């Protein structure tokens, strides 16, 4: 697993991000060029908490980012496909993305 602590691209992370976005395009989840460009440009493994390190940053699923003392989830990083769908908004028009420590959000 590759963990990146600065803004330099990590070859594995770049490939994983590309593969994830290619998968979302093939499933017609990403169909807006501007949303695709945003997802390809933002390195999710950089704007993430430690729990979302390396390869986990590019799994198409949610990741718990914060838990309470009993282990119950308090915060989750959004699933990339949901972010893409929210980012496209109504009728495929691109919306604004926000970048937070847990990853990107629509």
N, C-alpha and C positions, 0 to 999 in steps of 0.2 A: 504494500500500500504506500502511495506517495503522499506525503504531507508537505504543504508549501506554506511558508511563513512570511513570504514577501510577495511582491507583485510580478516577479519573473514567471513566465509561463513554464509549467512543468509538462514535458511531452506526454506523459500518461494522462494527466488531467485534461490536456487539450484534446487528446483522442477520445477520452471518455465523454467529454462535453459534446464533441462533434457527433459521436455515435448516438447519444441520447437525443439530440436535436434531429438527427436523421431519422431516428425511430418515430419521434413525434410528428415529423413531416409525413412519413410513410403512412401513419395512421390518420392523417389529415387533422391532427390536433393543432399543429402550427401551419397556418395557411396565409399568414400575413408576412410579407417581406420585412417590414420594419420590426415586427416581433421576433422573427427569426434572427435578424441582425443583432438585436439587443441580447437575445439569449446566447448567441455565438460570441458576442463581445465580452460579456461579463463573466469572469471566472468565479463560479459559485464556490469553489474551494477556498477562495481568498476571503470572501465576505460571508464567513460562516463561523460558528463556534467550533471548538475542538471536536465535539461529537460528530461534526459533519466533515471530518478530515478526509483527504484523499479520495479514494474511489467512492466512498459513501456519498460524497457531494453530488454525484451524477447518477444515482439510482433514482428511478422514477417513483418515488414514494416520500412519505413524510418522515421527518426525523425529529425525535423529541430533543428540544434544546434546553429545557429547564424543567426540573421536577421539584415537588415539595419534599419535606422531610420524610414523608411516608412513601415516596416514590411515585406519587400520582403526577401525571403530566400537567404542567402549567403553561407550556409554550411549545409549539411545533414549528419547524421550518416547512413551508408550503411545498406540496408536491409539484414538481416542474410542469406537469401537464395542466394542472389547475392554474398555475401562474400564466401559462401560455394562453389558456382559454380566457382568463380574466383580462389579460393584456390586449387581446383582440377585440374585446368588447362586442357591442352590437354590430352585426353585419360586417364583421371582419375589420372594423376600423381600429387602429392601434390606440391603446390607452397609455397612460404614463406608468412607468415602472418605478418602484421605490426599492432602494437597495439598503438592506438592514443587516445587522450582524448575523442573522440566521440565514441569509440568502436573499434572493430576489423575490419581490412580491408585486402583484398587479395592482 
